């Protein structure tokens, strides 16, 4: 079972599990501020579930690439949309500040 480390916690999930669902299911504060209420619920259009991931996850898909190619995201920054990412191995997840998680300061 892959181990996910995020917001100071470590928990396991099924291989291939959707990262957004895994994080929310383990009470991780995936969204910053009002993005907790104003988000696309995982269809890949809002971009607010962006996180930095170290470890093995699914390949980047077109929704993730497309949404993060639009401002305020920067396509050159190696963030991922949690809702478009499946967990394949042990990972560490980091969240940055600002509404879309596009900032430079660590939230957790
Ligand atoms: S929840 Fe909207 S893009 Fe992931």
Backbone and ligand atoms as CSV (ligand in chain L), in Angstrom:
chain,resi,resn,atom,element,x,y,z
A,1,UNK,N,N,0.853,-1.196,0.000
A,1,UNK,CA,C,0.000,0.000,0.000
A,1,UNK,C,C,0.888,1.246,0.000
A,2,UNK,N,N,0.668,2.155,-0.926
A,2,UNK,CA,C,1.447,3.393,-0.940
A,2,UNK,C,C,1.210,4.216,0.334
A,3,UNK,N,N,2.269,4.863,0.772
A,3,UNK,CA,C,2.169,5.765,1.921
A,3,UNK,C,C,2.177,7.213,1.409
A,4,UNK,N,N,1.252,7.991,1.929
A,4,UNK,CA,C,1.144,9.397,1.549
A,4,UNK,C,C,1.470,10.246,2.777
A,5,UNK,N,N,2.414,11.164,2.620
A,5,UNK,CA,C,2.755,12.088,3.702
A,5,UNK,C,C,2.320,13.481,3.269
A,6,UNK,N,N,1.487,14.115,4.097
A,6,UNK,CA,C,0.961,15.448,3.784
A,6,UNK,C,C,0.510,16.121,5.064
A,7,UNK,N,N,0.782,17.384,5.189
A,7,UNK,CA,C,0.347,18.191,6.328
A,7,UNK,C,C,0.710,17.532,7.662
A,8,UNK,N,N,1.912,16.974,7.735
A,8,UNK,CA,C,2.403,16.401,8.983
A,8,UNK,C,C,1.837,15.037,9.333
A,9,UNK,N,N,1.076,14.436,8.417
A,9,UNK,CA,C,0.505,13.113,8.683
A,9,UNK,C,C,1.001,12.139,7.621
A,10,UNK,N,N,0.993,10.867,7.967
A,10,UNK,CA,C,1.287,9.826,6.983
A,10,UNK,C,C,0.188,8.775,7.069
A,11,UNK,N,N,-0.328,8.408,5.918
A,11,UNK,CA,C,-1.401,7.422,5.863
A,11,UNK,C,C,-1.236,6.598,4.588
A,12,UNK,N,N,-1.943,5.501,4.515
A,12,UNK,CA,C,-1.844,4.621,3.355
A,12,UNK,C,C,-3.081,4.770,2.475
A,13,UNK,N,N,-2.917,4.379,1.211
A,13,UNK,CA,C,-4.069,4.370,0.298
A,13,UNK,C,C,-3.916,3.204,-0.662
A,14,UNK,N,N,-4.969,2.937,-1.382
A,14,UNK,CA,C,-4.926,1.895,-2.411
A,14,UNK,C,C,-4.028,2.356,-3.558
A,15,UNK,N,N,-3.273,1.437,-4.169
A,15,UNK,CA,C,-2.513,1.808,-5.360
A,15,UNK,C,C,-3.470,2.321,-6.447
A,16,UNK,N,N,-3.150,3.441,-7.052
A,16,UNK,CA,C,-3.997,4.014,-8.092
A,16,UNK,C,C,-5.087,4.931,-7.569
A,17,UNK,N,N,-5.132,5.144,-6.255
A,17,UNK,CA,C,-6.173,6.006,-5.684
A,17,UNK,C,C,-5.992,7.455,-6.136
A,18,UNK,N,N,-7.118,8.140,-6.274
A,18,UNK,CA,C,-7.107,9.546,-6.659
A,18,UNK,C,C,-6.571,10.377,-5.494
A,19,UNK,N,N,-5.562,11.200,-5.755
A,19,UNK,CA,C,-4.898,11.930,-4.668
A,19,UNK,C,C,-5.823,12.923,-3.975
A,20,UNK,N,N,-6.677,13.611,-4.720
A,20,UNK,CA,C,-7.613,14.556,-4.079
A,20,UNK,C,C,-8.492,13.825,-3.065
A,21,UNK,N,N,-9.052,12.705,-3.480
A,21,UNK,CA,C,-9.936,11.966,-2.568
A,21,UNK,C,C,-9.168,11.430,-1.363
A,22,UNK,N,N,-7.943,10.981,-1.598
A,22,UNK,CA,C,-7.120,10.465,-0.490
A,22,UNK,C,C,-6.841,11.577,0.520
A,23,UNK,N,N,-6.468,12.740,0.034
A,23,UNK,CA,C,-6.138,13.846,0.950
A,23,UNK,C,C,-7.378,14.302,1.714
A,24,UNK,N,N,-8.465,14.536,1.018
A,24,UNK,CA,C,-9.681,15.005,1.695
A,24,UNK,C,C,-10.204,13.941,2.662
A,25,UNK,N,N,-10.078,12.684,2.288
A,25,UNK,CA,C,-10.537,11.594,3.140
A,25,UNK,C,C,-9.721,11.424,4.401
A,26,UNK,N,N,-8.534,12.028,4.406
A,26,UNK,CA,C,-7.673,11.973,5.591
A,26,UNK,C,C,-7.555,13.348,6.256
A,27,UNK,N,N,-8.562,14.176,6.015
A,27,UNK,CA,C,-8.657,15.504,6.653
A,27,UNK,C,C,-7.449,16.394,6.413
A,28,UNK,N,N,-6.877,16.280,5.231
A,28,UNK,CA,C,-5.806,17.194,4.843
A,28,UNK,C,C,-6.443,18.424,4.204
A,29,UNK,N,N,-5.967,19.600,4.582
A,29,UNK,CA,C,-6.513,20.862,4.066
A,29,UNK,C,C,-5.936,21.129,2.675
A,30,UNK,N,N,-6.515,20.470,1.691
A,30,UNK,CA,C,-6.001,20.562,0.319
A,30,UNK,C,C,-6.157,21.957,-0.267
A,31,UNK,N,N,-7.235,22.639,0.093
A,31,UNK,CA,C,-7.538,23.936,-0.523
A,31,UNK,C,C,-7.167,25.082,0.400
A,32,UNK,N,N,-6.718,26.176,-0.192
A,32,UNK,CA,C,-6.383,27.379,0.572
A,32,UNK,C,C,-7.594,28.304,0.638
A,33,UNK,N,N,-7.911,28.775,1.829
A,33,UNK,CA,C,-8.940,29.790,2.011
A,33,UNK,C,C,-10.268,29.412,1.393
A,34,UNK,N,N,-10.846,30.366,0.648
A,34,UNK,CA,C,-12.168,30.154,0.056
A,34,UNK,C,C,-12.185,29.098,-1.050
A,35,UNK,N,N,-11.026,28.671,-1.493
A,35,UNK,CA,C,-10.988,27.589,-2.486
A,35,UNK,C,C,-11.583,26.307,-1.906
A,36,UNK,N,N,-11.658,26.248,-0.578
A,36,UNK,CA,C,-12.293,25.081,0.046
A,36,UNK,C,C,-13.769,24.992,-0.367
A,37,UNK,N,N,-14.386,26.155,-0.558
A,37,UNK,CA,C,-15.796,26.203,-0.954
A,37,UNK,C,C,-15.957,26.363,-2.462
A,38,UNK,N,N,-15.043,27.140,-3.054
A,38,UNK,CA,C,-15.152,27.466,-4.479
A,38,UNK,C,C,-14.125,26.641,-5.244
A,39,UNK,N,N,-14.479,25.430,-5.569
A,39,UNK,CA,C,-13.583,24.606,-6.388
A,39,UNK,C,C,-14.448,23.725,-7.285
A,40,UNK,N,N,-13.821,23.086,-8.230
A,40,UNK,CA,C,-14.582,22.342,-9.253
A,40,UNK,C,C,-14.936,20.918,-8.830
A,41,UNK,N,N,-14.620,20.577,-7.580
A,41,UNK,CA,C,-14.947,19.250,-7.030
A,41,UNK,C,C,-14.259,18.115,-7.774
A,42,UNK,N,N,-13.140,18.443,-8.389
A,42,UNK,CA,C,-12.325,17.365,-8.940
A,42,UNK,C,C,-12.440,17.101,-10.417
A,43,UNK,N,N,-13.035,18.041,-11.156
A,43,UNK,CA,C,-13.120,17.791,-12.604
A,43,UNK,C,C,-11.936,18.383,-13.381
A,44,UNK,N,N,-11.046,19.041,-12.674
A,44,UNK,CA,C,-9.815,19.489,-13.320
A,44,UNK,C,C,-9.898,20.846,-13.973
A,45,UNK,N,N,-10.903,21.648,-13.622
A,45,UNK,CA,C,-11.058,22.936,-14.301
A,45,UNK,C,C,-10.659,24.149,-13.466
A,46,UNK,N,N,-10.651,24.028,-12.135
A,46,UNK,CA,C,-10.406,25.230,-11.326
A,46,UNK,C,C,-8.928,25.466,-11.026
A,47,UNK,N,N,-8.180,24.426,-10.862
A,47,UNK,CA,C,-6.742,24.566,-10.603
A,47,UNK,C,C,-6.369,24.829,-9.156
A,48,UNK,N,N,-7.345,24.798,-8.249
A,48,UNK,CA,C,-7.037,25.145,-6.856
A,48,UNK,C,C,-6.468,23.981,-6.044
A,49,UNK,N,N,-6.475,22.796,-6.584
A,49,UNK,CA,C,-5.960,21.629,-5.848
A,49,UNK,C,C,-4.487,21.378,-6.161
A,50,UNK,N,N,-3.801,22.382,-6.707
A,50,UNK,CA,C,-2.396,22.217,-7.096
A,50,UNK,C,C,-1.506,21.968,-5.882
A,51,UNK,N,N,-0.651,20.984,-6.012
A,51,UNK,CA,C,0.305,20.632,-4.960
A,51,UNK,C,C,1.630,20.229,-5.606
A,52,UNK,N,N,2.673,20.203,-4.775
A,52,UNK,CA,C,3.967,19.658,-5.211
A,52,UNK,C,C,4.018,18.218,-4.710
A,53,UNK,N,N,4.470,17.322,-5.555
A,53,UNK,CA,C,4.513,15.899,-5.193
A,53,UNK,C,C,5.915,15.352,-5.423
A,54,UNK,N,N,6.430,14.656,-4.414
A,54,UNK,CA,C,7.675,13.898,-4.579
A,54,UNK,C,C,7.292,12.436,-4.465
A,55,UNK,N,N,7.661,11.632,-5.447
A,55,UNK,CA,C,7.342,10.212,-5.409
A,55,UNK,C,C,6.589,9.795,-6.651
A,56,UNK,N,N,6.154,8.541,-6.651
A,56,UNK,CA,C,5.590,7.952,-7.872
A,56,UNK,C,C,4.083,8.177,-7.983
A,57,UNK,N,N,3.709,8.877,-9.034
A,57,UNK,CA,C,2.292,9.119,-9.321
A,57,UNK,C,C,2.045,8.888,-10.810
A,58,UNK,N,N,0.780,8.963,-11.209
A,58,UNK,CA,C,0.406,8.767,-12.607
A,58,UNK,C,C,1.001,9.859,-13.489
A,59,UNK,N,N,1.071,9.560,-14.779
A,59,UNK,CA,C,1.602,10.528,-15.741
A,59,UNK,C,C,0.683,11.749,-15.813
A,60,UNK,N,N,1.286,12.861,-16.134
A,60,UNK,CA,C,0.552,14.117,-16.310
A,60,UNK,C,C,-0.499,13.942,-17.411
A,61,UNK,N,N,-1.741,14.319,-17.138
A,61,UNK,CA,C,-2.755,14.202,-18.192
A,61,UNK,C,C,-3.053,15.575,-18.821
A,62,UNK,N,N,-3.880,15.585,-19.851
A,62,UNK,CA,C,-4.115,16.827,-20.608
A,62,UNK,C,C,-4.872,17.860,-19.779
A,63,UNK,N,N,-5.727,17.417,-18.877
A,63,UNK,CA,C,-6.461,18.388,-18.058
A,63,UNK,C,C,-5.511,19.122,-17.122
A,64,UNK,N,N,-4.629,18.359,-16.486
A,64,UNK,CA,C,-3.651,18.938,-15.564
A,64,UNK,C,C,-2.736,19.903,-16.332
A,65,UNK,N,N,-2.198,19.447,-17.423
A,65,UNK,CA,C,-1.290,20.289,-18.209
A,65,UNK,C,C,-2.015,21.547,-18.698
A,66,UNK,N,N,-3.251,21.356,-19.176
A,66,UNK,CA,C,-4.012,22.479,-19.720
A,66,UNK,C,C,-4.352,23.516,-18.677
A,67,UNK,N,N,-4.853,23.085,-17.528
A,67,UNK,CA,C,-5.246,24.060,-16.506
A,67,UNK,C,C,-4.037,24.788,-15.940
A,68,UNK,N,N,-2.962,24.068,-15.740
A,68,UNK,CA,C,-1.782,24.727,-15.173
A,68,UNK,C,C,-0.991,25.512,-16.208
A,69,UNK,N,N,-1.429,25.478,-17.455
A,69,UNK,CA,C,-0.786,26.347,-18.454
A,69,UNK,C,C,-1.406,27.739,-18.431
A,70,UNK,N,N,-2.498,27.899,-17.657
A,70,UNK,CA,C,-3.191,29.184,-17.588
A,70,UNK,C,C,-2.816,29.930,-16.315
A,71,UNK,N,N,-2.678,31.268,-16.394
A,71,UNK,CA,C,-2.406,32.053,-15.193
A,71,UNK,C,C,-3.518,31.872,-14.176
A,72,UNK,N,N,-3.236,31.975,-12.890
A,72,UNK,CA,C,-1.936,32.361,-12.329
A,72,UNK,C,C,-0.939,31.220,-12.212
A,73,UNK,N,N,-1.295,30.051,-12.705
A,73,UNK,CA,C,-0.306,28.971,-12.683
A,73,UNK,C,C,0.767,29.237,-13.726
A,74,UNK,N,N,1.889,28.597,-13.497
A,74,UNK,CA,C,3.018,28.699,-14.412
A,74,UNK,C,C,3.334,27.282,-14.878
A,75,UNK,N,N,3.181,27.002,-16.171
A,75,UNK,CA,C,3.367,25.625,-16.644
A,75,UNK,C,C,4.776,25.088,-16.420
A,76,UNK,N,N,5.722,25.971,-16.172
A,76,UNK,CA,C,7.107,25.522,-15.953
A,76,UNK,C,C,7.340,25.055,-14.522
A,77,UNK,N,N,6.392,25.340,-13.643
A,77,UNK,CA,C,6.555,24.943,-12.246
A,77,UNK,C,C,6.024,23.519,-12.067
A,78,UNK,N,N,6.780,22.670,-11.406
A,78,UNK,CA,C,6.383,21.251,-11.338
A,78,UNK,C,C,5.308,20.938,-10.297
A,79,UNK,N,N,4.196,21.654,-10.347
A,79,UNK,CA,C,3.062,21.329,-9.497
A,79,UNK,C,C,2.198,20.302,-10.214
A,80,UNK,N,N,1.261,19.720,-9.502
A,80,UNK,CA,C,0.285,18.809,-10.095
A,80,UNK,C,C,-1.082,19.110,-9.510
A,81,UNK,N,N,-2.121,18.816,-10.271
A,81,UNK,CA,C,-3.479,18.914,-9.750
A,81,UNK,C,C,-3.793,17.601,-9.044
A,82,UNK,N,N,-4.079,17.686,-7.746
A,82,UNK,CA,C,-4.341,16.475,-6.965
A,82,UNK,C,C,-5.505,15.682,-7.549
A,83,UNK,N,N,-6.501,16.381,-8.090
A,83,UNK,CA,C,-7.688,15.691,-8.605
A,83,UNK,C,C,-7.423,14.933,-9.899
A,84,UNK,N,N,-6.300,15.208,-10.530
A,84,UNK,CA,C,-5.964,14.555,-11.799
A,84,UNK,C,C,-4.778,13.607,-11.641
A,85,UNK,N,N,-4.480,13.253,-10.392
A,85,UNK,CA,C,-3.276,12.480,-10.105
A,85,UNK,C,C,-3.629,11.227,-9.311
A,86,UNK,N,N,-3.095,10.101,-9.721
A,86,UNK,CA,C,-3.282,8.851,-8.981
A,86,UNK,C,C,-1.981,8.480,-8.277
A,87,UNK,N,N,-2.122,7.963,-7.078
A,87,UNK,CA,C,-0.971,7.593,-6.258
A,87,UNK,C,C,-0.505,6.198,-6.662
A,88,UNK,N,N,0.764,6.081,-7.039
A,88,UNK,CA,C,1.289,4.786,-7.463
A,88,UNK,C,C,2.323,4.221,-6.491
A,89,UNK,N,N,2.950,5.078,-5.698
A,89,UNK,CA,C,3.959,4.636,-4.727
A,89,UNK,C,C,3.971,5.596,-3.562
A,90,UNK,N,N,4.963,5.470,-2.700
A,90,UNK,CA,C,5.058,6.379,-1.552
A,90,UNK,C,C,5.307,7.807,-2.050
A,91,UNK,N,N,4.559,8.741,-1.519
A,91,UNK,CA,C,4.719,10.130,-1.955
A,91,UNK,C,C,4.712,11.082,-0.767
A,92,UNK,N,N,5.324,12.239,-1.006
A,92,UNK,CA,C,5.247,13.356,-0.057
A,92,UNK,C,C,4.591,14.511,-0.804
A,93,UNK,N,N,3.600,15.115,-0.189
A,93,UNK,CA,C,2.835,16.192,-0.828
A,93,UNK,C,C,3.074,17.488,-0.068
A,94,UNK,N,N,3.286,18.563,-0.820
A,94,UNK,CA,C,3.521,19.882,-0.243
A,94,UNK,C,C,2.533,20.870,-0.840
A,95,UNK,N,N,1.965,21.716,0.003
A,95,UNK,CA,C,1.009,22.728,-0.469
A,95,UNK,C,C,1.614,24.115,-0.309
A,96,UNK,N,N,1.475,24.933,-1.348
A,96,UNK,CA,C,1.938,26.318,-1.308
A,96,UNK,C,C,0.747,27.256,-1.166
A,97,UNK,N,N,1.053,28.483,-0.851
A,97,UNK,CA,C,0.009,29.460,-0.517
A,97,UNK,C,C,-0.654,30.051,-1.768
A,98,UNK,N,N,-1.570,30.960,-1.523
A,98,UNK,CA,C,-2.405,31.676,-2.478
A,98,UNK,C,C,-3.559,30.786,-2.954
A,99,UNK,N,N,-4.573,31.455,-3.529
A,99,UNK,CA,C,-5.852,30.797,-3.816
A,99,UNK,C,C,-5.705,29.495,-4.613
A,100,UNK,N,N,-4.866,29.531,-5.637
A,100,UNK,CA,C,-4.703,28.358,-6.493
A,100,UNK,C,C,-3.535,27.473,-6.033
A,101,UNK,N,N,-2.952,27.829,-4.898
A,101,UNK,CA,C,-1.775,27.081,-4.439
A,101,UNK,C,C,-0.561,27.372,-5.296
A,102,UNK,N,N,-0.608,28.539,-5.944
A,102,UNK,CA,C,0.452,28.890,-6.894
A,102,UNK,C,C,1.563,29.731,-6.270
A,103,UNK,N,N,1.446,30.036,-4.952
A,103,UNK,CA,C,2.429,30.908,-4.301
A,103,UNK,C,C,3.771,30.229,-4.088
A,104,UNK,N,N,4.653,30.984,-3.429
A,104,UNK,CA,C,6.011,30.472,-3.188
A,104,UNK,C,C,6.215,30.085,-1.734
A,105,UNK,N,N,5.258,30.461,-0.866
A,105,UNK,CA,C,5.412,30.161,0.565
A,105,UNK,C,C,4.693,28.867,0.922
A,106,UNK,N,N,5.353,28.081,1.751
A,106,UNK,CA,C,4.785,26.805,2.178
A,106,UNK,C,C,3.572,27.019,3.075
A,107,UNK,N,N,2.505,26.272,2.824
A,107,UNK,CA,C,1.380,26.214,3.767
A,107,UNK,C,C,1.574,24.985,4.659
A,108,UNK,N,N,1.897,23.872,4.043
A,108,UNK,CA,C,2.272,22.659,4.769
A,108,UNK,C,C,3.092,21.760,3.870
L,1,LIG,S1,S,-10.375,20.369,-7.776
L,1,LIG,FE1,FE,-10.522,21.780,-9.414
L,1,LIG,S2,S,-8.788,21.349,-10.617
L,1,LIG,FE2,FE,-8.674,19.907,-9.009
